[in-house]
């Protein structure tokens, strides 16, 4: 999964799976469930599902998916599950929720009953955050993640239940998914039966405005991108962006040396009415971006920020998976301590592949690295919370509010671990005199023989062993030291070792992230020590920075700057003026209906992160992003 940190109907309801005796079910072969999903009211935010489930008489325990793969936490949106009905021979059966485990339901199957009819409705939310538990519909489209729609039997693997799925969509809507179609007619779509594990791993997008673009067949495996939007013009992809996605498919294969899927489909939802994020799957990815992405001037750059990351996850996260995340079903808690590999290394390769494929220019790649490094270098929370703890506490931090994030730290295992992997890459190149790099690690660790989706668990010991095979070094200590450090500075060794240095300039890049360049927001982390969002709302304040020393705090709103109504440009002008003046910058601030004036004493001018070339060292950073396929 890639978070877009604060970036982040009928929803399909899937089958209730039933358990009589866990021991008996565990011994039984795979069982088939017929499931029919009706999404014709998706535009209203409602989805229906009906299932016929084989059962034995006796007590049953049903579980709704709680720990969602790729979301790394107990994020199953059970509060939006409604209309649960369990019937035997046309008669309703009583059920009870477990008083301690909210995701478990108990009931009793009468003697002689061999199957149950189960129905569920799911109410898709309208909130724009929360990953798959966030908004997933508009009047013209729907994103169906099947984990919202199923329950399964306690004590049995998700791979042991086979679903025969039938789907009905609103008239005229088309769809995209990695699921294979058996037949399609005026009654709906019948898919080839798959396990519950594969079903949850195979989301579906559908809508009135839809197109699918073939991205080529490589090594006998087809690749495509399916796009759904709220209007027809938003579907138009420019030739350069399409060419970049084709190169992405080629470059990823060259990096890893094998493909662990039968086919791959990027699912891209373009809408201002859905949650914006990416979620990985073996043979597809659920990518959601604003509605104007393809029609804007930075379509390739926007796609490069998300699609390469999710594509890399097919190898790193889905195929090779930390043992603590390779759970057999969705009620088993996940151990997330290795997310610095699962997400951090994926972030690194996502950046590299965006540049190698041409979705990003070399300058855009360096700008992203500089911006992320600068943010981490201003994280006051580094002095008390090591990076390893951000991975261990991922299930808590994903849902943390934005305010005081510099002090709290967030899911820093994405970008800080990417810096650590950059340092590992440069170390491999330097210690081997250019013979080995992280490209070689990718082929050794994630390659092997191509084949259908599979899971190969690993531990840190396996990573260390593979690196040591190439270049002898105390790789365990290399990672452990950085993961447990509480030094105030970010790990910039990879940037410096690759022939560059992090610097700050007084002019912003052409388009900075997180509000810089936005007429309503301003990124002032490196000057005043705060971030200001739309309408002057203070999103975050860095401890010990000028804004913090002046008494400002998150959730306050700036009403005026030096006596004039707030705008982002006005703050920039005030910072520029203060550089040549002894006067503090004066803010009129609203806090919970009360107004107060704050004076921020800052005189060092504007500062924007950038990478500057160190000509005394070889330019390994440029070497790293060179395409593998000429």
N, C-alpha and C positions, 0 to 999 in steps of 0.2 A: 504494500500500500504506500502511496505517496500522499502525505497530508499536504494541504495547502494552508499552512497554519493560520487560521482565521481567514483563510482565503474563503476552508472548508472556508377517487381513483380506485380503482380497484387494484390493489397490489396483489400479486399472485399469492394465493394461500395454498400451501401444499399439505401434504399428507400427514395425518396423525398415524404414528406407528405405535403398535400396542405390544405390551409385554405381559405374558402370563407368569411364567417362572423364568427368571434370568438364566438359571442353569440349563433348562430345556431349550430356551431360545439360542443360547450360545452354542449348543450342539447341532442345531438345525441348519440345513443348507440355506442358501439364499432364498428369500421369499419375495414374491411379486405383489405389488400394490398397484391397482388401477387408480389413476388420479386425473380428475378433470378440473381445469382452472378456467374460470370465466372472468376475463378482463374487460368486458364490454362497458363497464362503468369506470374505467380507469380515469377518465377526465374528471370524475367526481371524487377521486381519491379512494376508491373502494375496490377490493378484489375478493373473489370468492373461490373456494376450492372444495371439491368433494372427493372422497377416497373410499375405496373398498379394500379392506385390510384383512388378510387371513389371521385368525386368532385361535387360541385354545381357551377352553372354559377356565375360570378362576380369576385371581386378582391380576390387574393390569396396571402398569405405570407408564405414563406417556411423558416424554420430555420435549420441551420446545428448545430449539438451539440457543444456547447461552453464550458459549465462547466461539466467536466467529473467526474463521481463518482469515488472516490478512488484517484483521482489525485488532488482534492481539489483546482481547479483553472480553469481559462478560457483557457484550453490547447488544445481544439479541433483543429486539424491540417488543418485548412481550406485552407492554402496556397497550399496544395497538392491535393485539389479537382480540377479536370479538366473535360472538356468534358460535362458539364451540358447541357442537352437538355430536353425541355418540349414540348410534342406534343399532339395535340388534333385532332382526326380523320386523323392522318398521317401528319398533318401540324404543323410546328414549331410555338411555341408561343414565343413572345418576353418576356424577363424578365429583371429586373433591381435590382442590389444590393442596399440595403438601404445605403444612404450616411453617416449615423452615426453609424449604427450597421452592421458591416461587415459580420455577420453570418446570416443575413436575406435577402431573395430574394422576390421580388414582381412581380406578373404577373396578367393577366386578362383572366379568363376562358370564352370562347364564350357561348352565349345562346344555350341551348339544349345539351351541352356536359356533360356527366355523369361520364366520367373517363379520366384520363390523362396517357400517357405513358411517363415515366421519365427515363432518363439514365444518369449515372455518371461514370467517370473513377477516380481512385485514384492512385497517384504515391507514392509508399512507399519510405521513405527517406533512406539514407545510414548512417546517423549520428548515433553514438553509444550512444546517450543520448537523453533524452526527454520523457521517459516513453513510452506510446503507440504511441506517435508521433515520436519516434525514429525508428531505423532500425528494421525491422520485417521479412525480407526475406533473403534467400541465394539461390544458385542454386538448393538446395535440400529440402527446407522447407519454410513454411510460417506461420506466426501468424496473424490471422484475428481478429481484434477488431472492432465490427460492428459500433461503434460510428464514425469511420472514414468514414463510408459509407452511412450514413442516413441523411435525413433532416425530419423535422416533423412540424405539423401545430401549429402556434402560438395560444395560448389561450386554448390549450387542453392538458390534462395529457398524459404522455408517456404511461401510462397503458391502454389508450383508443384506441390505434391503434394495430391491430392484423396483424402480418406478416406471410404469408405462403411462406416459403423460400425454394428455390431450388439452389443447389450449384454444380458446375462442377470444378473438380480438375485435375491437370495433370495426365496422364495415369500412373497407378501403385501406386499413392500416397494414403496413408491411413490417417485417421484423428481421432482426439479426441476432444470432447466437451461435455458440460452438456446438450446441446439440444438433444431431443429425435428424433429418426429417424422413419419416416413413411415407407419409402421404399428406396432401393438403387439398381440401375441397371446401364447399360452402358451409360445412359444419365446423370447420376449424382446422387445426394442425395436429397431426399425430406424430410424435417424436419416437425415435428408436429408444427402447428401454435402457435405462442407465441406473447405476447404483445411487443411493442417496448421497454418497460422497461426491460423485461426479455431478449430480444434479445441483447441489449447492455450489459447486465449482464452475457452473455454467450459466451465468446470468443472461438475460434477454432484454434487448431494447426493441421498441416498436413505436410506430407513430404514423401520422398522416403524411408527413414530409420525411422521406427516407430515401437513401441511396446507398449502394454498396460498390466499392471500388476494388478491383483485383490488384494486388501488389506483387503478383508473380509467384511462380512455383519454383521452389528451390529444394533440391535433394528429394523430389517427389512429394513435397509438402506444400500445399497451397496456402497463400497468405492474402488477407483482405482487410479492409477497414469498412465497417458499417457505420453510417452516420444518420442520426435522427435529430430533427430540429423543430422549432416552432413555426417556421415558415420556409418556403421553397428557396429563396435567395441565399439563406444561411448555409445551404448544403454545398455550395459551389467551392471546390477546392482548387487553389491555384497550382499550376504545373510544377513550380519549384517545391512546394510543400509535398505534393504527391511523389516527386522524384526523391525528396529527402526520406520519405517513409520507405520507398523501395530500397534505398541504400541502407537504411536502418536494418531492414530484414537481412540484407547481405552481410553487413558489418557485424551484426550480432552472431550470425552463424560462424563467421571467420574468427571471432573472439573466442567462442566456447568450443568450436570444433565438432559439435553434435547438436541435434535438436531432439528434445524429449517431449514431443507432441506429434500428433498425426496431421494436424492443420492448425492454423492460428488466425484469429480474427480480433482486430482491435474494435471494440465497441465504443463509439464516441457520441455522447449526448451533448448537444449545444442548446442551452436554454438558460435564461436568467431566473428560472423558477424551480431549479433543482439544486441540491447540495453539490458543491464543486470539490472533487477529489478524484483519486484513482484507486482502484482495488484490483489486485492481481489474481489471476487464475492460470491453470495449466495451459489451456488452449485459447484463452481470450483474456481481455482486460476490460474493466468497467471504468471508462474515462469520462469525466463530466466537466465541461468548461462553459464559460459564458456564451451567449448566443451569437455574438459577433466575431468570434475567434477567426473563422476562415475568411471573413470578408474584410478584416482589418489589415493593417500594414505589417503586422508582426505575427502572421499566421504560423510560419515555420518555427519561430522562436517560442510561441506559445505551445505548439505541439511538442517541441523538443523539451519543454519543461516537465512534461508528464508522460508521454507515450514511451520514450526509451526506458524510463524507470520501470514502468509496469511490464514492459516486454522482457527486461532483464530478470524480473521476478520469475518468469517461467523456468529459468535455470536456478537462480538464487532465491530460494524461498518456497517454491513449489516442488522442484525436483530435488535439489539438495536442501535439506531443512534441518535446523537444530533439533536435537532429540527432544528438547522440552516443548517444541511447537509441533511435533509430529504426533498429534493426539489421534486416538482411534474414533472418537465421536465428539459431539459438540457440548457435552456436559462436563468433560474432563478439563480441569484448569490447565492453563498454559504457563510454562516457565519461560519468561521473556528475556532472560539475562543475555542471550546471544543476539538480540536485535541489532547490536552494533555491527554484526556481520550481515544478518538478514536484510536490514534496511540501510545500514551505513555503506556497505560495499555496493549495494544496489544503487544508492545515490551516486557514488563515485563513478560507477560504470555508466549510469544514466547520463551524467554530465559528459563523460568521454564520448559515448556513442552519439549524443546529440551533436557534438562537434565533428566527429568522424563522418557522420551521415550528411552533414551540411545543413541540418536543421538550425544549428547555431553557427555563427562565425567564430573564428578564434578569439576575437575581441569580446563577443558575448560570453564565451566560455570563461575567459579570464575575469570578466566583470562579475559573473555569478560566483566564482570562487572567491574573489575579493570581498564581495558583499557578505557572503556567508561567514567568511573568516572574521571579518570585522564585527559582525553581530556577536559571534562567540567570544571574541576578544574583549567584549564589553559586558559579559555575563558576570555580574557580581556573585551570582549563585554558585559559580565555579569554586569559590573559596570554602564552601561548606558541603556541596553535593558533588561527588565525583560522577563522571560520565556513566560508569557502570550502574549507578543507582538510577539514572534516568531510564535505563533499559529495564531494570528489575521492576521499577514502578510505572512502567508504561501504561498499564490499565488505569492508573490514577491520573497520569499526566495528560493523556489524550483528551480528557474531559475538563481539564483545569481551565479556569478563566484566564483571560489575557493579562489583566492587570497584575503588576509586579512579577511578570514572567522572567525579567532579567534577574530578579532575586531568587525566585522559586526554581528556575530552570524548567524547560519543557522537554519535549521529545528530541533532545539534542543529539541523540544517537544517530539521527539521519546525517546531519551536516558535519558534526564534529568527528564522527567516525569516518566520514568521507575524507576529511583532512588527514586522519591517521592512515587510511589506506593509500592516499597520495604519498605519504611519507614512506610507507612500505614499498610502494612501486619505485620511488626514487632510490631507496636503499638497495633493492634488488638489482637495479640497473648499475648503480655505482659499485657495489661489492662484487659483481660479476663482470665488470668492465663491458657492460652492454650485452652480455650473452643472454641474460634472463631479465624478464620483467613480469609485471602482474598479468600480462597477456598469457604467459606460459602457465602461471598458476591457474588461470581460468580454464585452460584446456585440460590441465591435469585433474583439477578438482571437479569441474562441472561437465567435462566432455564425455569420453567413453564412446559407447555405441549409441547411435540414434535409435529411437523407439517411441512407443506410446507413453502417455503420462505414467510416471512412477515416482516414488518417494524414496530418497536415499538419505537417512538421517546422519548427522555428524556432530562432533564435539570440537572444542578448541584444540584438543590434542591432535585431531585429524588435520586441522588447518596448519598447525605448527609443523607436523610431520611432512606435509606436502611442501611447505616453504623451505624446510631444511633440506629436502632432497635436491633442491635447486641451488640454494646458497646457505651453507652452514652459518648459523647465527643463533643467538638466544632469542628466538622469536616469541617465546612465551613471555619472557621478561619485557620484551619490546611492547607487547600489547598490554600486559598487566600493569605496567608502570603508567601508561597513558590512560588506561581505563579507570585507575584509582587515584589519579592525581587531583589535588585540590589547589594547584597553582593558579594564580589569577589570570595567567596568560593562556590563550588558546594554543593548541599544538600546531605551530606554524612551520615545523621542520620540513614538511613536504614542499611547501611553497618556496622556502629559502633554499632547500637542497636542489630544487629543479631550476634554479637560476632566476628567481624572481623575489621580490620583497613586497610586503603589504605597506602601502603608503596612503596618505590622505591628501586630497587636492581640494582647492577652494571652488571648483565648479562641478556641478553634478554631471553624471553620465547622461547620454542622450535620453535614456528612459530608465530611471532607477526603480527598484522594487519597493513594495511596502509604502507607497504613498508619495515618494519623492517624484516631482513632476506632476502630481495630481493637484488640480486646482483647489481641492478641498482638504487634502491631507499633507502631512509633512513628516519626513523621517529625520528627526533631530537627535538620534542616539549618540552621534559622535560630536555634537556641539553642546546642546543644552541638556543632553542625557534624558530625552523623552521621545516618545512617538505620539503624534497627534493624528487622529483619524478625521473622518468627515464631520463637518460642522464644529470643528474645534475640540471634539472630545479627546481627552488625554487617554491613550490606550495603555501606555506603560511608562514607568519612570525608573531610571537606573539609580540604585543606591549610591550615595556619595557623589553624584553628579550635580551640576549647577541647579537643575530643577528640583532635585531632592533637597538640597541644602536650603533652597528658597521656601520649601514647605509644600510644593505641588505634589499631587498624588493621582493615580489612575482614577478614572470615572469622573473627575472634574471636567468642566467644559470651559474652554477659553472663549470669552465673549468679545474681548478687545485686546489689542496690542498697542501699547504707547498711546492709548486714548482713541484708537480707531477700531472699527468693527473688524473682527477676525477674518483673515484670509491666509492661506498658506504662503502666498507671495509676500504678504506684509510681514510675516515672521522672518522670512529670508532677508528682507530689506532691513529689519530691525537688527538682525545678527550682523549684517554687513556694516551698518552704521555704528554699532557698539564697538567694533574693532578699533575705531579711531576716536572713541569717546569714553570718558570715565563713567558715564551714566549707565546704570543698570537698565535692563529691558523690563518694562512694566506690563504686567498681565492683569486684566480684570477677569476674574474666574468665578463661574457659578458652580456651587456645590450643594446639592440637595436643596435647591430653591434659595440659597443664600449667596450673596456676592461678596467677594473680598479681593483686594489688590495684593499681588505678589510681585516682588522685585527680584529678577534673576541676574546675578552678577557674572557676566560672561563677556570676554573681549578677544577671543582668539579667531573669530571669523568662521566662515563655513568650512566644513570638512566632509569629504565624500571619499569612501574607500576605493582604492584602485591597486592594480599590480604594476610594479615598476621593474623593468629588466635590470638584473645584476649581471653586467657583461663580464665579470670576473669568473663566472661559472657557465658551464654548458647549458643550453636552453633545453632541458629535459621536458619541460611542460609542453613546449611546442611539439617535441618528438612524441609525447604520449598521445596527442590527439590526431596524429597522422593516420589516415585510413589504412586498414590492413589489406583492403582489396583495391588494387590500382586500376 
